[in-house]
Structure formats: structure tokens, C-alpha cells
Amino acid sequence: MLDHGAASESAAARPLLLLHGGMGHSRWWDFVAPALTEVAHPFALDRRGHGDSDWVDPERYGWERDLLDAEEAMRRLSGLPWILAGHSQGGLLAVHLATRGNVPLRELILVDVPLEPQSPSLQRAGQAFRRIPQIRYPSLDAAVQRFQPFPPQHHVPPAVLDYVARHSFKPAGDGDQLVAKFHWKSYQRDLRHEANPLADHRARLGALAVPVLSVRGAESTILSREDQAELLHTLRDGCGIEIPHATHSLHVEQPDLVAAAIREFLSRDA
């Protein structure tokens, strides 16, 4: 859990939890979070098996575990109503958290979160991910050179991509090699006896009782302009914005614009 610094006195009572996408980690938010301290107190969570969180046995991963971990972290950090922001899979998790009602919420921010997380293209991508082994790299430079976001088409500046990549690997533990901090076995567990957590995603969107901001990259292949319009139509209280010259990795491509959109949304009643 990263605490991104004390907010101003008026905003310090507005805790904000930032949830990264699948295979990612909390440092993906490092270029956005510092620009939000005027309107909230940001924290970024490494989900289990991601970033600097410990690896566990495959059967101890899963959607319900991620939900319980996030709720426990929020309860321990603050009893006040939370703002939730999630990118991609982190946004899907945030929608689920917001509709469970176990932690009080005040706003929800969805950063390039798909309307149809079970679309054929995303299902094919998920099947491909499940076949990827825990690759070993001879050096950090070699690992960084192979690093790329998903989808691979992006506009991440080279220095930013290098920063994120260098926070994405760790020693393998049995020699000089490195591995991704993401535990690929979390994708390779047996799912046959787990309920599909995304089967009711659209219904959950319609049930959201808090104001919602949807932020999409103008060149995103994960959330189309048409899907964002339909998402906003589904919400009870929602607004949307499109970030120019940005793909699915918009929060590291255009962090200033993404932060400005979030600040405006959180300041609308100030």
C-alpha cells in the first residue's frame, strides 16, 4: 500500500483508493496520484500476487480475495466514505466493491474500464495470458527491454515506460535471475469451481448509487466511444471524458490530463 502524501486539510478527510489493472502494480499511479492531493488523500494498493505484495498458493488468489483485501485495507485506513478509482481490471473490481456495500463510498472513477469485460477479444486475451509462464530474465535491463503494456499499442513516453518497467521485476530468489513481480500462477489456477464474477457487470453498473466518472483514452481498443456512451446511459449518475492522444494506458500516457479530469470531478460540489 502506497500513501501518496498528506493532502491539504480540507481534502485530507477524503480518502482515495487507486486500484491498478491486471498484471500491473501500484506504481502505475505514480504520475497521477501526486496531482490529486488537493482534492483527496490517495493510497495505491498492490493486489495480492502483484507489485510488492507477497505471492501465495494459486488457490489463495481470486476475485473474492481481492475484494476482501481491498475492503480490509480501506477499513484499516479510514472509517470515512471513500473515493474509488480503478484502471481496467482494477475498475471492474471497483464496481464490484461499490455495489457490495461493505465500505462507505462517495464517488467512483473508472479509467478505461470495458463495458463488456467478457467480449470475445478480451476472453481470447485472457486465454493467452493463462498460457504464459513465469519467465526468467538474466538482468534488469533485459527484463525492461522486453516489458510492454497491454494492449501493446500505446503512447507511453520512453522515460515513463522505463520507470514502470523497473518497478515490475524482482529477484527470482534462487540465483541472479529476475522474474516479473506479477505471479503468473494466479491466472493458471483451476477456475471450474469459481463463479464468474463479471457475469453481472452491466447490472452492477446500473445499480451504482454514487456519482461515477468514466475516463477513456481516445484511441482505446478496450473501451470504444460507443461503449462509453452506453456505459454512461446505464449509470444513474455518471459523466464521461475522453483523453486525446491516449490508449488504454492513458494514466501513464497523459497523466496531467487524467489528473485534471479527476480533480474537476471531485471538485464539482466544492
C-alpha positions in Angstrom: 0.0 0.0 0.0 1.5 3.4 -1.1 0.4 6.5 0.8 0.9 9.3 -1.8 1.4 12.1 0.7 -0.7 14.2 3.0 -3.5 16.1 1.3 -4.5 19.6 2.2 -6.5 20.0 5.4 -9.9 20.3 3.6 -9.2 17.3 1.4 -7.5 15.1 4.0 -10.8 13.6 5.0 -11.5 12.3 1.5 -9.5 9.0 1.2 -9.0 7.8 -2.3 -8.0 4.2 -3.2 -6.3 3.7 -6.5 -6.6 0.2 -8.0 -4.2 -0.9 -10.8 -5.1 -3.1 -13.7 -4.4 -6.8 -14.2 -0.7 -7.8 -14.2 0.1 -4.2 -13.0 1.1 -2.7 -9.7 0.6 0.5 -7.7 3.5 2.4 -9.2 1.4 2.8 -12.4 -0.4 5.6 -10.5 2.8 7.5 -9.5 2.3 10.0 -12.3 -1.3 10.8 -11.4 -1.5 10.5 -7.6 0.7 13.5 -6.6 -1.5 15.8 -8.7 -4.6 14.7 -6.7 -3.6 15.7 -3.2 -5.5 19.0 -3.4 -8.8 17.1 -3.6 -8.1 13.8 -1.9 -5.6 11.7 0.1 -4.5 9.0 -2.4 -3.5 5.5 -1.5 -2.4 2.9 -4.1 -2.9 -0.8 -3.4 -0.8 -3.7 -4.7 -3.3 -6.6 -5.1 -2.0 -10.0 -3.9 0.3 -11.5 -6.4 1.1 -8.1 -7.9 3.8 -5.5 -7.3 5.3 -5.7 -3.8 2.6 -7.9 -2.3 3.6 -11.4 -1.4 3.0 -14.4 -3.7 0.6 -17.1 -2.3 -0.5 -20.5 -3.3 -2.7 -20.4 -6.5 -5.8 -21.4 -4.7 -5.5 -18.3 -2.5 -5.9 -15.9 -5.4 -9.2 -14.9 -6.9 -11.8 -12.2 -7.2 -13.3 -12.6 -3.8 -9.8 -12.5 -2.2 -9.1 -9.2 -4.0 -12.4 -7.7 -2.8 -11.8 -8.8 0.8 -8.2 -7.5 0.7 -9.3 -4.1 -0.6 -12.2 -3.8 1.9 -9.8 -4.7 4.8 -7.3 -2.1 3.7 -10.0 0.6 3.4 -11.4 -0.2 6.9 -8.0 0.0 8.5 -7.0 3.2 6.8 -10.2 5.3 7.3 -13.7 4.9 8.5 -14.8 7.8 6.3 -16.5 7.4 2.9 -14.0 6.5 0.3 -13.4 7.6 -3.3 -12.5 4.6 -5.5 -10.6 4.8 -8.8 -9.6 1.8 -10.9 -7.9 1.3 -14.2 -9.0 -1.6 -16.4 -9.4 -4.7 -14.3 -9.0 -2.5 -11.2 -12.1 -0.6 -12.3 -14.1 -3.8 -12.7 -13.0 -4.6 -9.1 -14.0 -1.1 -8.0 -17.5 -1.5 -9.5 -17.9 -4.7 -7.5 -16.7 -3.1 -4.3 -19.1 -0.2 -4.8 -22.1 -2.4 -5.2 -21.3 -4.8 -2.3 -21.9 -2.0 0.2 -19.3 -3.3 2.8 -17.3 0.0 2.8 -18.9 3.5 2.6 -18.2 5.2 -0.7 -18.7 8.7 -2.0 -17.5 8.6 -5.7 -16.2 6.2 -8.3 -13.8 6.8 -11.1 -13.4 4.3 -13.9 -10.3 4.7 -16.0 -10.7 3.0 -19.4 -12.8 0.2 -17.9 -14.6 -2.0 -20.5 -18.3 -2.1 -20.8 -18.2 -5.8 -21.8 -15.3 -7.4 -19.9 -16.4 -10.8 -21.4 -16.2 -9.7 -25.0 -14.6 -12.3 -27.4 -11.4 -10.3 -27.8 -10.9 -10.0 -24.0 -11.7 -13.6 -23.5 -9.1 -14.5 -26.1 -6.5 -12.3 -24.4 -7.3 -13.9 -21.1 -6.8 -17.4 -22.5 -3.4 -16.3 -24.0 -2.3 -14.9 -20.6 -3.1 -18.2 -18.9 -0.5 -19.9 -21.1 2.4 -17.5 -20.2 5.0 -19.0 -17.8 6.9 -17.1 -15.1 9.7 -16.0 -17.5 13.2 -15.5 -16.1 15.5 -12.7 -17.2 19.3 -12.6 -16.9 19.3 -8.9 -15.9 17.0 -6.0 -15.1 18.0 -4.3 -18.3 17.0 -7.4 -20.3 13.7 -7.6 -18.4 12.9 -3.9 -19.0 13.7 -4.3 -22.7 11.0 -7.0 -23.0 8.4 -5.1 -21.0 5.3 -3.7 -22.7 1.8 -2.7 -21.6 -1.4 -4.4 -22.7 -2.5 -3.8 -25.4 0.9 -3.3 -27.0 -0.2 -0.3 -29.0 0.5 2.7 -26.7 1.9 6.2 -26.4 3.8 5.9 -23.1 6.8 8.2 -23.1 10.1 6.1 -23.1 11.2 7.5 -19.7 7.8 6.7 -18.1 7.8 3.2 -19.6 11.3 2.6 -18.3 10.2 3.8 -14.8 7.1 1.5 -14.7 9.1 -1.4 -16.1 11.9 -1.1 -13.5 9.3 -1.4 -10.7 7.8 -4.5 -12.4 10.6 -7.1 -11.7 12.3 -8.7 -8.7 15.0 -11.3 -8.0 13.9 -14.8 -8.7 15.2 -15.9 -5.2 17.3 -18.8 -6.3 20.1 -17.1 -8.3 20.9 -13.9 -10.2 17.9 -14.0 -12.5 14.8 -11.8 -12.3 11.1 -12.5 -12.7 8.0 -10.3 -13.0 6.5 -9.2 -9.7 3.2 -10.4 -11.1 2.7 -14.1 -10.2 1.5 -15.7 -13.4 0.2 -18.7 -11.5 -2.7 -16.5 -10.3 -4.0 -16.8 -13.9 -3.4 -20.6 -14.1 -5.5 -21.8 -11.2 -8.5 -24.0 -11.8 -11.5 -21.8 -12.4 -14.1 -24.5 -13.0 -15.5 -24.3 -9.5 -15.4 -20.5 -9.2 -18.4 -18.4 -10.0 -18.0 -15.9 -12.9 -17.5 -12.5 -11.1 -18.2 -10.5 -14.2 -21.4 -12.1 -15.3 -23.5 -9.3 -13.8 -21.1 -6.4 -14.5 -23.7 -4.4 -16.5 -26.3 -4.9 -13.9 -23.9 -3.7 -11.2 -23.2 -0.6 -13.3 -26.9 0.2 -13.3 -27.1 -0.3 -9.5 -24.3 2.1 -8.6 -25.6 4.6 -6.2 -22.7 7.0 -6.2 -21.5 9.6 -8.8 -19.3 8.0 -11.4 -16.7 9.5 -13.8 -15.7 7.4 -16.8 -12.4 8.4 -18.4 -11.4 6.8 -21.7 -8.4 7.1 -24.0 -9.4 8.5 -27.3 -7.5 5.6 -29.1 -8.5 2.9 -26.6 -9.3 -0.5 -28.0 -10.7 -1.6 -24.7 -13.4 1.0 -24.2 -14.8 2.4 -27.5 -16.5 5.7 -27.8 -19.8 3.9 -28.4 -19.3 1.7 -25.4 -18.6 4.6 -23.2 -21.8 6.3 -24.3 -23.7 3.2 -23.5 -21.9 2.9 -20.1 -22.9 6.4 -19.2 -26.5 5.7 -20.3 -26.5 2.7 -17.9 -25.4 4.7 -14.9 -27.8 6.6 -12.6 -25.4 9.5 -12.1 -22.4 9.4 -14.5 -20.3 11.7 -16.6 -17.5 10.9 -19.1 -14.4 12.4 -20.6 -12.1 11.4 -23.4 -8.4 11.9 -23.2 -6.7 12.8 -26.5 -3.7 11.0 -27.9 -4.1 8.2 -25.4 -4.8 4.5 -25.5 -5.7 2.0 -22.7 -2.6 3.1 -20.8 -3.9 6.7 -20.6 -2.9 7.3 -17.0 0.8 6.9 -17.9 0.5 8.5 -21.3 -1.4 11.6 -20.4 -1.2 11.7 -16.5 -1.7 15.5 -16.3 -4.9 15.4 -18.3 -6.2 12.3 -16.4 -5.4 14.0 -13.1 -7.1 17.2 -14.2 -10.3 15.3 -15.1 -10.3 13.6 -11.7 -9.7 16.9 -9.9 -12.6 18.6 -11.7 -14.9 15.7 -11.0 -14.0 15.6 -7.3 -14.3 19.4 -7.0 -17.7 19.8 -8.7 -19.5 20.4 -5.4 -16.8 22.3 -3.7 
